[in-house]
Amino acid sequence: MRKLMLGNEAVARGLFEAGVKIASSYPGTPSTEITEYTALYDEIDCEWAPNEKVAAEVAAGASFAGARSFCAMKHVGLNVAADPFFTMSYIGVNGGMVLAVADDPGMHSSQNEQDSRHYAMAAKVPMLEPSDSAECKDYAKLAYEISEQFDTPVVLRLTTRVSHSRSLVELGERQELDLKPYEKNPQKNVMLPAMAKKKHVIVEQRTRDLAEYAETSGINRVEMNSTKIGVITSGMSYQYAKEALGENASYLKLGMVFPLPVKLIQDFAAKVDTLYVIEELDDFIETHCRKIGLNPIGKEVFSLCGEFSQNIVRKNILGVEPQSDALDMDIPMRPPVMCCGCPHRGLFYALKKCKVYVSGDIGCYTLGASAPLSMMDTCVCMGASVSALHGYNKARGAQAEKKSVAVIGDSTFMHSGVTGLIDIAYNATNSVVIILDNSITGMTGHQQNPTTGYNIKGDPALAVNLEDLCHSVGIDRVQVVDPYDLKQTMAVIKEELEADAPSVIISRRPCALLKYVKHKPALTVNKEKCIGCKACFGIGCPAISMKDGKAEIDHTQCVGCGICEGLCPKHAIEQ
């Protein structure tokens, strides 16, 4: 039976068919759906972990126990998981262990364009890269075979277009596997320096063995057509090349992107007149080709930045400009904004009125950086807002403490904000940390986290009490505000900024898009009272617009949160 599947859905199917028992992940676009679809299979014990490092360690522990295990993350999540990842390369596996890493060329929802292939090479871990949903499933299964055959974790690399494109997948049956026996073996599993030195030698030999596997296994395949043009490529770039060039070119499609074959590439290159390497992001394959004596055309015509397309390939190789029709009108920009009724909107408006420095973080609330709120000064990575505020205040002193805050979401706080808060308490700055608790992991599509009281399947689970947690790490001053109440929110922010102690403000209001949230009736504008001053525009709510010089509220979008009511000097906004 065949089924149309997302790439991420197909990976989950591959895990099911491969007999995976344990899966642990932290959500991160574009990888999130892998774990969500995996959770639909009762045969797999699936969970959301607090962060990617924990997820990788859970998968490692399950592998030690003899189970096939899995964890998924986006590219920057691999940075968080790098510590266990590198050492598991030395240790190897008992049950097969696979990490799925989804890169994001074009930065659709990411703060950088990191190329995870470098991690595979640095950690000396094999990496497979599918180009469609069918290969997502097949490569996921193959990854476990390679993992157990070569005693290594395996990385399955996806990109946004592969993760979020659909193609047909042939469904198979699940392979039920018993746990492999566990045997106490410190020489293999305990990476003290004396053991690790020996294991490094084994890892280097394993890489040579995997390179030979890459030559002969069939995962890297040649498609010969015209010999005028030869293309070495992988992943979604293969699809772009095939659609753009068709039979005008021959292809070496690489399914294993580390380690890369040598003889296969050299033999292919010898058969074509002009050799191209088409790969998104870094010149990873191209560098390998040059290292083995070839001189392909690559990044001198293809960019190191952004996504590719069929048009880009066609233009850069064939010189054919894309054909398009232009509209004879100006279409206004529609930047991403916070949703109608978003609880973060009121909080950021209050911060704007307080005129403070905002150390920002990763989440829906990062949109607080956008106009008209424009209330985020820095944003680095998950959890950095808390630690960076501490550093900022250490550098600039007591006056800065009175005019600066950190903002961080509930899920992000559990991910990596807690340790920063401990640093504030331990190393003593009077820093104000605001936890934006919207009762869900919002930015990746409403996943549960340790503060919500539910697990990945929606079953009741332990809920971390944020107030108690903050108190337990040494923060005496903890206050809770409702961000819909602008007066209260501003008063508490001002109070805590003046305090001579570190403090936490919890801005608590559930995400407006959660199914259980009951909305109030939509607000209306009294046209007689409205003077068209646009004060209500200050919160950037997409439900508010101007018509005939007067404010207007779209009743199909408005959720009746009431934040805009307090902004109108003429009280023209009414229930």
C-alpha positions in Angstrom: 0.0 0.0 0.0 1.2 3.5 -0.9 0.4 6.7 1.0 1.1 10.4 0.3 3.3 11.5 3.2 5.2 14.5 4.5 8.9 13.8 4.7 8.7 14.1 8.5 5.8 11.7 8.6 7.7 9.2 6.4 10.6 9.3 8.8 8.2 8.4 11.6 6.9 5.5 9.5 10.5 4.4 9.0 11.0 4.3 12.8 7.9 2.3 13.2 8.9 -0.3 10.6 12.5 -0.4 11.9 11.2 -1.6 15.3 12.2 1.5 17.2 11.2 1.4 20.9 12.2 4.7 22.4 12.0 8.2 20.9 12.8 11.5 22.7 13.0 15.0 21.1 12.6 18.7 21.6 10.4 20.4 19.1 12.1 22.6 16.5 10.9 23.6 13.0 11.4 21.9 10.6 11.9 18.7 12.5 8.9 18.8 14.9 6.4 16.7 13.0 8.7 13.7 13.1 8.2 13.2 16.8 4.5 14.2 16.6 3.8 11.5 14.0 6.0 9.0 15.9 3.8 9.5 19.0 0.9 8.1 17.0 2.4 4.7 17.0 1.6 3.0 20.3 4.5 0.6 19.8 7.0 3.4 20.3 7.5 5.0 23.7 7.7 8.7 22.7 8.3 11.8 24.7 9.1 15.5 24.6 12.4 16.2 26.5 13.2 19.5 28.1 16.0 20.1 25.6 17.9 18.4 22.8 20.8 17.4 25.0 18.5 15.5 27.3 16.7 13.9 24.3 20.1 12.6 22.9 21.0 11.3 26.3 17.7 9.5 26.7 18.3 7.9 23.2 21.8 7.0 24.3 20.5 5.3 27.4 17.9 3.3 25.5 20.6 2.2 23.1 22.8 1.0 26.0 19.7 -1.0 27.2 19.6 -2.8 23.8 16.6 -0.9 22.2 16.6 0.9 18.9 16.3 4.5 19.8 15.8 7.9 18.2 15.9 11.6 18.8 15.0 14.5 16.5 16.0 18.2 16.4 16.5 21.1 14.2 20.0 22.2 13.2 20.7 24.6 16.1 19.3 21.9 18.4 22.3 19.7 17.5 24.5 22.4 19.0 22.7 21.7 22.3 23.1 18.0 21.8 26.7 18.1 20.7 28.2 17.0 24.0 26.6 13.5 24.1 26.6 13.3 20.3 30.4 13.5 20.0 31.1 11.0 22.8 28.5 8.5 21.6 30.5 8.4 18.4 33.3 7.0 20.4 31.1 4.7 22.5 29.0 3.3 19.7 25.7 1.5 20.3 24.1 -1.6 21.5 20.7 -1.1 20.0 20.8 1.1 17.0 20.7 4.9 17.6 19.6 7.5 15.0 19.5 11.3 15.3 17.4 13.2 12.8 18.6 16.7 12.2 16.6 19.2 10.0 18.6 22.0 8.5 16.8 25.2 7.4 18.3 26.7 4.2 16.7 30.1 3.7 16.1 30.5 7.5 12.3 30.2 7.3 12.2 29.8 11.1 15.8 29.9 12.3 18.4 32.3 13.5 21.2 30.9 11.2 21.8 28.6 8.2 24.0 26.1 10.0 25.1 23.2 7.8 24.9 20.0 9.9 27.1 18.0 7.6 30.1 19.5 9.3 28.9 18.0 12.6 28.9 14.5 11.0 32.5 15.0 9.8 33.7 16.5 13.1 32.1 13.7 15.2 33.0 11.1 12.5 29.4 9.8 12.4 27.8 8.6 9.2 25.1 10.9 7.7 22.4 9.9 5.3 20.4 12.5 3.3 17.1 11.6 1.7 15.7 13.6 -1.2 12.0 12.7 -0.9 9.5 11.1 1.4 10.1 7.5 0.1 13.8 7.9 0.9 12.9 9.4 4.3 11.3 6.2 5.3 13.8 3.9 3.6 16.9 5.8 4.9 15.5 5.8 8.4 15.3 2.1 8.3 18.7 1.8 6.7 20.2 4.0 9.3 19.5 1.4 12.0 21.1 -1.3 10.0 24.2 0.8 9.5 24.2 1.8 13.2 24.3 -1.7 14.4 26.6 -3.0 11.6 29.2 -0.4 12.2 28.6 0.2 16.0 27.9 3.9 15.6 25.1 6.5 15.9 23.8 7.6 12.5 22.5 11.0 11.5 19.6 11.4 9.2 19.9 14.9 7.6 16.8 16.6 6.3 16.1 20.1 5.1 13.0 22.2 5.2 11.8 21.2 1.7 12.3 17.5 2.3 10.7 17.7 5.7 7.6 19.6 4.5 7.1 18.2 1.0 4.8 15.3 0.2 5.5 12.3 -2.0 4.3 8.7 -2.2 5.6 6.1 0.3 5.3 2.4 0.1 4.2 1.2 3.5 5.7 -1.9 5.1 5.2 -4.0 8.3 6.9 -3.4 11.6 9.9 -5.4 12.5 9.5 -6.5 16.1 12.8 -6.8 17.8 13.7 -8.1 21.2 16.1 -6.0 23.4 19.7 -6.9 22.7 21.4 -8.3 25.8 23.1 -5.8 28.0 26.7 -6.7 29.0 28.8 -4.6 31.4 31.7 -3.3 29.4 33.4 -0.2 30.8 36.1 -0.4 28.1 33.4 0.3 25.6 30.9 2.5 27.5 32.9 4.5 30.0 34.9 7.3 28.2 37.7 7.8 30.7 40.8 9.1 28.8 42.5 5.7 28.8 39.4 4.1 27.2 38.7 7.0 24.9 42.2 6.9 23.4 41.7 3.3 22.3 38.2 4.1 21.0 39.5 6.9 18.8 41.6 4.5 16.9 38.5 2.3 16.4 36.5 5.3 15.2 39.1 6.2 12.6 39.0 2.6 11.2 35.2 2.7 11.3 35.3 5.9 9.1 37.5 4.1 6.6 35.1 1.1 6.6 32.1 3.4 6.1 33.8 5.1 3.2 34.2 1.8 1.6 30.6 1.1 2.3 29.7 4.4 0.6 31.5 3.1 -2.6 29.6 -0.2 -2.9 26.4 -0.2 -1.0 24.2 1.4 -3.6 23.0 4.3 -1.4 25.1 6.5 -3.7 24.0 5.9 -7.3 24.9 7.1 -10.8 22.3 8.1 -13.4 23.9 8.4 -16.8 22.3 10.5 -19.5 24.1 13.1 -21.6 27.8 13.2 -20.7 28.2 16.9 -21.6 27.1 17.9 -18.0 27.7 15.9 -14.9 26.1 16.8 -11.6 27.1 15.6 -8.1 24.4 16.4 -5.6 22.2 15.2 -2.7 18.9 15.7 -1.0 16.5 18.3 -2.3 19.2 19.7 -4.6 18.9 16.5 -6.6 15.3 17.2 -7.2 16.0 20.7 -8.4 18.7 19.5 -10.7 16.6 16.7 -12.2 13.7 19.0 -12.8 15.8 21.8 -14.3 18.2 19.7 -16.4 16.4 16.4 -17.1 18.3 14.2 -19.5 20.6 17.0 -20.5 22.8 15.9 -17.6 24.1 12.8 -15.8 23.8 12.6 -12.0 25.7 11.2 -9.1 23.1 11.2 -6.3 24.7 10.9 -2.9 22.5 9.3 -0.3 25.4 9.1 2.2 27.0 12.5 2.6 29.5 11.5 5.2 31.8 9.7 4.7 31.9 10.5 1.0 33.2 8.0 -1.6 36.4 8.7 -3.5 36.5 6.2 -6.4 32.8 6.5 -7.3 33.2 10.3 -7.6 36.4 10.1 -9.5 34.9 7.5 -12.0 31.8 9.6 -12.5 33.8 12.8 -13.1 35.9 11.0 -15.7 32.8 10.2 -17.8 31.5 13.8 -18.1 32.8 16.9 -20.0 31.8 19.5 -17.3 31.4 18.6 -13.7 29.1 20.6 -11.3 28.4 20.2 -7.6 25.0 21.4 -6.6 24.5 21.7 -2.8 22.7 24.1 -0.6 24.6 26.0 2.1 28.3 25.1 2.4 30.7 23.7 -0.1 30.9 20.4 1.7 30.9 18.0 -1.3 32.8 20.4 -3.5 35.6 20.6 -0.9 35.8 16.8 -0.9 36.0 16.7 -4.7 38.9 19.2 -4.7 40.6 17.2 -2.0 40.6 14.1 -4.2 42.0 16.0 -7.2 38.9 17.2 -9.1 38.0 20.7 -10.1 34.2 21.0 -10.2 32.1 24.1 -10.8 30.3 24.8 -7.5 30.1 27.8 -5.3 31.6 30.2 -7.9 28.1 30.0 -9.5 25.9 28.7 -6.7 25.5 30.7 -3.5 26.5 29.8 0.0 23.3 31.4 1.2 19.7 30.5 1.0 17.6 27.9 -0.7 18.0 26.8 -4.3 15.3 26.2 -6.9 14.8 24.7 -10.3 15.1 28.3 -11.7 18.4 28.9 -10.0 19.9 25.6 -11.4 18.5 26.3 -14.9 19.9 29.8 -14.9 23.4 29.0 -13.4 24.0 26.0 -15.6 22.1 26.5 -18.8 21.9 30.3 -18.8 18.1 30.3 -19.1 16.4 33.1 -17.3 13.1 32.3 -15.5 9.9 33.5 -17.2 7.4 35.3 -15.0 4.6 37.8 -15.2 4.6 41.0 -13.1 1.5 42.4 -11.4 0.7 46.0 -12.2 0.0 46.8 -8.6 2.0 47.2 -5.4 1.2 44.5 -2.9 1.9 45.6 0.7 4.3 43.7 2.8 2.7 41.3 5.3 5.4 40.6 7.9 4.7 38.0 10.6 2.9 39.4 13.6 1.6 38.1 17.0 -1.8 36.5 16.7 -5.0 38.4 17.8 -5.3 38.0 21.5 -1.7 36.9 22.0 -0.8 37.5 25.6 2.7 38.6 24.7 1.4 41.7 23.0 0.3 43.4 26.3 3.5 42.5 28.0 5.7 44.0 25.3 3.5 47.1 25.2 4.0 47.5 28.9 7.8 47.1 28.4 7.7 49.8 25.7 6.0 52.2 28.1 8.7 51.4 30.7 11.4 52.2 28.1 13.7 49.3 29.1 16.4 47.3 27.5 15.0 43.8 26.5 17.3 40.8 26.4 15.3 38.5 24.0 15.0 34.8 23.4 13.6 32.2 20.9 9.9 31.8 20.7 6.7 33.4 19.4 7.6 36.4 21.6 10.6 37.1 19.4 8.1 38.9 17.2 8.2 41.6 20.0 11.2 42.8 18.0 9.0 43.8 15.1 7.2 47.2 14.7 5.2 48.7 16.1 6.3 47.2 19.4 10.0 47.0 18.5 10.9 45.9 22.1 13.8 43.5 21.8 17.4 44.6 21.8 19.2 41.2 21.5 18.4 37.6 20.7 21.0 34.9 20.5 19.7 31.4 21.2 17.5 29.3 23.5 17.9 30.4 27.1 20.5 33.2 26.3 18.2 36.0 27.3 18.6 35.2 31.0 22.4 34.7 31.0 23.0 37.6 28.6 21.0 40.0 30.9 23.2 38.9 33.8 26.3 39.7 31.7 24.8 43.0 30.5 24.1 44.1 34.1 27.5 42.9 35.3 29.1 45.1 32.7 27.0 48.2 33.0 26.2 48.2 36.7 23.4 49.2 39.0 21.9 51.8 36.7 21.4 49.2 34.0 19.7 46.9 36.4 17.0 49.5 36.8 16.3 49.7 33.1 16.7 46.2 31.7 14.8 42.9 31.6 15.0 39.5 30.1 12.1 37.8 28.4 11.8 34.0 28.0 8.9 31.6 27.3 7.8 28.8 29.6 9.1 26.1 27.4 12.4 27.9 26.6 12.9 28.5 30.3 12.7 24.8 31.0 14.9 24.2 27.9 17.9 26.3 29.1 16.7 29.3 31.1 16.9 27.7 34.5 20.7 27.6 34.6 20.9 31.2 33.6 18.6 32.1 36.5 20.8 30.1 38.9 23.7 32.2 37.6 21.8 35.4 38.4 21.1 34.2 41.9 24.6 32.8 42.5 26.7 35.6 41.1 24.3 38.3 42.2 22.9 40.8 39.8 19.6 42.6 40.5 18.2 41.3 37.2 14.6 41.1 36.3 13.6 38.0 34.3 10.1 37.8 32.8 8.8 34.3 32.0 6.1 34.5 29.3 4.0 31.6 30.4 1.4 30.9 27.7 0.9 27.3 28.8 2.3 25.7 25.7 5.3 25.5 23.3 3.8 28.0 20.9 6.3 28.7 18.2 6.5 25.2 16.9 2.8 24.5 16.8 1.5 23.8 20.3 3.6 21.0 21.9 3.4 20.1 25.5 6.3 20.9 27.9 7.2 20.1 31.5 5.1 23.1 32.7 1.8 22.3 31.0 0.8 19.2 33.0 0.4 17.0 29.9 2.8 14.7 28.0 3.2 14.3 24.2 0.1 12.1 23.9 -2.1 14.6 25.9 -2.2 12.4 29.0 -1.9 14.1 32.4 1.7 14.5 33.6 3.7 16.2 36.3 3.6 20.0 35.9 6.7 22.0 37.1 5.6 24.9 39.3 7.4 27.9 37.9 7.0 29.9 41.1 8.4 27.1 43.3 11.2 26.4 40.9 12.3 30.1 40.9 12.2 30.2 44.7 14.2 27.0 44.9 17.2 28.4 43.0 17.4 31.4 45.2 15.0 34.0 43.8 12.9 35.4 46.6 10.9 37.9 44.6 8.5 36.2 42.3 5.3 37.9 41.0 2.6 36.8 38.6 0.8 39.2 36.3 -2.0 38.9 33.7 -0.6 40.6 30.5 -4.1 41.5 29.5 -4.2 43.8 32.5 -1.8 46.6 31.3 -2.1 48.6 34.5 -1.1 45.7 36.8 1.6 44.6 34.4 3.3 48.0 34.2 3.1 48.5 37.9 4.8 45.2 38.7 7.5 45.7 36.1 8.3 49.2 37.6 8.3 47.7 41.2 10.7 44.9 40.3 13.0 47.2 38.4 13.4 49.3 41.5 14.0 46.4 43.8 17.5 45.7 45.2 17.3 42.0 44.5 17.0 39.6 41.6 13.4 38.9 40.6 11.1 37.0 38.3 7.8 38.2 36.8 5.6 35.4 35.4 3.4 36.8 32.7 0.7 34.2 32.7 -2.1 33.9 30.2 -2.8 30.8 27.9 -2.1 31.1 24.2 -5.2 32.5 22.5 -5.1 29.7 19.9 -5.4 26.8 22.5 -8.6 24.9 22.0 -9.8 25.2 25.6 -9.4 29.0 25.7 -12.8 30.7 25.7 -12.9 34.0 24.0 -15.0 37.1 24.8 -17.2 38.7 22.1 -15.4 40.8 19.6 -14.9 44.4 20.4 -16.4 47.2 18.3 -15.4 50.8 17.5 -17.9 53.6 18.3 -17.4 55.7 15.2 -19.0 58.7 16.9 -16.2 58.7 19.6 -13.3 57.6 17.4 -11.1 60.5 16.3 -8.7 58.5 14.1 -5.7 59.1 16.3 -4.4 55.5 15.8 -3.4 55.1 19.4 -4.9 51.6 19.2 -2.4 50.8 16.4 0.4 50.9 19.1 -0.1 47.2 20.0 0.1 46.0 16.4 -3.0 43.9 16.5 -3.9 42.5 13.0 -7.6 42.8 13.8 -7.4 46.6 13.9 -7.4 48.7 10.7 -8.4 52.1 9.4 -11.4 52.8 7.2 -12.6 56.2 6.2 -10.4 57.8 8.8 -11.7 55.8 11.7 -10.5 52.7 13.5 -12.2 49.4 12.6 -12.0 46.0 14.3 -12.5 42.8 12.3 -14.9 40.8 14.3 -13.8 37.6 12.6 -10.3 38.0 14.1 -10.9 39.8 17.4 -11.0 37.6 20.5 -12.1 40.3 22.9 -8.8 40.4 24.9 -9.4 44.1 25.7 -5.8 45.3 25.5 -6.7 48.0 22.9 -9.5 49.4 25.1 -7.1 50.9 27.5 -5.2 52.6 24.7 -8.1 54.7 23.3 -8.1 58.2 24.8 -11.8 58.6 23.8 -13.0 55.2 25.1 -14.3 54.5 21.6 -13.5 50.8 21.8 -16.4 49.0 23.4 -17.7 45.5 24.2 
